[in-house]
Amino acid sequence: MNLEKILAISGKPGLYALKVQTRTGFVAESLVDGKKVTVSLKSNVSLLSEISIYTYDGEKPLSEVMKLIADKENKGQAISHKEDNATLLAYFKEILPNYDEDRVYPSDVKKILNWYNTLQAKGLVTDLAPAATSTEETTVMEDEKKATEKKSVAKKTTKVKEE
């Protein structure tokens, strides 16, 4: 399982796994106690895969931040989210040195570490998406896309000449 089906539901503690979509919302299962809850479409729900952390260079997806924590901890538990703010921020600075200190609050760091430890306790840390692709892989993908676009343009030009 990756972060695509992991939810944070406003007003409810912990994380939830998306199970089934219904007409009026969806059913989610708590990762903490396994209880299923029905969530209406009016509820404020966040997919963990859609959350990013502010850095001075832009935004970093939560999956990449969690991957950095997992690498630091050898996929083990991180420090508790109940530590004092100074300890949490110092730890987070080790993980993500360029995070935007003006826009990332201690409460955000607490949530991230709590979520990471919840996922780790359920054995889902090994399934986290890998960090960003390398520059070499990105270049190969862009080259393939350009080649496909050139073929498409060549076919259109041939059709125009035939008419």
Disulfide bonds with the S-S distance in Angstrom:
none
